[in-house]
Amino acid sequence: MNRVYNFSAGPSQLPEEVLREAADEMLDCNGTGQSVMEMSHRSKAYEPIIKECEALVRELMNIPANYKVLFLQGGASMQFAMVPMNLKKKGKAAYVNTGVWSKKAISEAKKYLDVDVVASSEDKNFNYIPKIEKITGDYDYVHITLNNTIMGTKWAYLPETGDIPLVTDASSCIFSEPLDVSKFGIIYAGAQKNLAPAGVTLVIIREDLIPETLPVENTPTMLQYNIHSENGSMYNTPPCYSIYMMGKVLKWIKANGGAKGMAKRNIEKAELLYNYLDSSNFYHATVEKGSRSLMNVPFLTKYDGDKATEINKKFVTGATAKGLVNLAGHRLVGGMRASIYNAMSLEGVKALIAYMEEFAKEN
Ligand SMILES: *Cc1c(COP(=O)(O)O)cnc(C)c1O
């Protein structure tokens, strides 16, 4: 069997140990004679699986007692609507526009309330995070995209919002480094980047932000945080298998030093790659120093125009042949993008750099 180094932006690589364990338990999980996929979500066999997953989320993120942990469906994209639908009171929210996912969150929110885009990095094709000291105003919440998967930026600081709840899309950086949950009203993340297979969305929400009744008339039951909260994420059938896999990934994170351990591992990988890019006269990173993501690293070569298109294609084809896959850049940035989530090993990044050096010499 030949495992590749998978640099996909998502769904992405999972730790090999986790996949092996899941494979071992495929036909018979914990002596039940069933796969987790076949279990009733209300059975004695399944209950400890979701409970343990929640306990691990709480432990590893150090979540204060006044926060709920929910396992929902619909991806981060569903949260783009659920957040305004549930948090709307005065009818206005502040958003920072740092790229594609922010824009999608903004356009969805506009269906339910007024949106002020209080800062944006669109002037430079989103290659930096705007500097804003303090956000004030009559806002129901402030929304930021903590790590911008496509543009390769991350918030290295958090804006001051005073009493206004700070809401964040942490889909592509959750558990990549420690996060002070108490600074946020809501943290949400689709699982398929750093946590589990697609299908489950982790939502961490401060209890006082969960409304009894929703301001938007006839909101579907499934879009109400209180319904999921009151029912322990079991109002309907949860994505059982993805939650089981998340539990396994979290155990792997715990065994590897928790969020701090992940940060150490991720900083080492990212520094190696950025240092190489900064010292190269063939490649360069697209993102400004100080705003660079630990997880998604877009880069270009020295060529532009048609020659760039040709070279990028050659790079990706050659990489694939060496077992380094999914390195094509997003069309909005061009070039290449290496997503180096938690599960990517240091060896994987070293293999990528070795290939990049060889390719630069030949081209
Ligand atoms: C992938 C991604 C999304 C979309 O997630 P879905 O689960 O597919 O809805 C949203 N925001 C960010 C930052 C992402 O990386």
The ligand as an SDF file (V2000), in Angstrom:
LIG
                    3D

 15 15  0  0  0  0  0  0  0  0999 V2000
  -14.1450   24.8520    3.9280 C   0  0  0  0  0  0  0  0  0  0  0  0
  -14.5760   26.0920    4.5620 C   0  0  0  0  0  0  0  0  0  0  0  0
  -15.9330   26.4710    4.6280 C   0  0  0  0  0  0  0  0  0  0  0  0
  -17.0260   25.6510    4.0080 C   0  0  0  0  0  0  0  0  0  0  0  0
  -17.2990   24.5760    4.8110 O   0  0  0  0  0  0  0  0  0  0  0  0
  -18.4950   23.5710    4.5060 P   0  0  0  0  0  0  0  0  0  0  0  0
  -18.3980   22.6580    5.6740 O   0  0  0  0  0  0  0  0  0  0  0  0
  -18.1930   22.9220    3.1950 O   0  0  0  0  0  0  0  0  0  0  0  0
  -19.7470   24.3530    4.4750 O   0  0  0  0  0  0  0  0  0  0  0  0
  -16.2470   27.6440    5.2870 C   0  0  0  0  0  0  0  0  0  0  0  0
  -15.3060   28.4130    5.8440 N   0  0  0  0  0  0  0  0  0  0  0  0
  -13.9990   28.0790    5.8030 C   0  0  0  0  0  0  0  0  0  0  0  0
  -12.9980   28.9790    6.4560 C   0  0  0  0  0  0  0  0  0  0  0  0
  -13.5960   26.9250    5.1600 C   0  0  0  0  0  0  0  0  0  0  0  0
  -12.3020   26.5960    5.1180 O   0  0  0  0  0  0  0  0  0  0  0  0
  1  2  1  0
  2  3  1  0
  2 14  2  0
  3  4  1  0
  3 10  2  0
  4  5  1  0
  5  6  1  0
  6  7  2  0
  6  8  1  0
  6  9  1  0
 10 11  1  0
 11 12  2  0
 12 13  1  0
 12 14  1  0
 14 15  1  0
M  END
$$$$
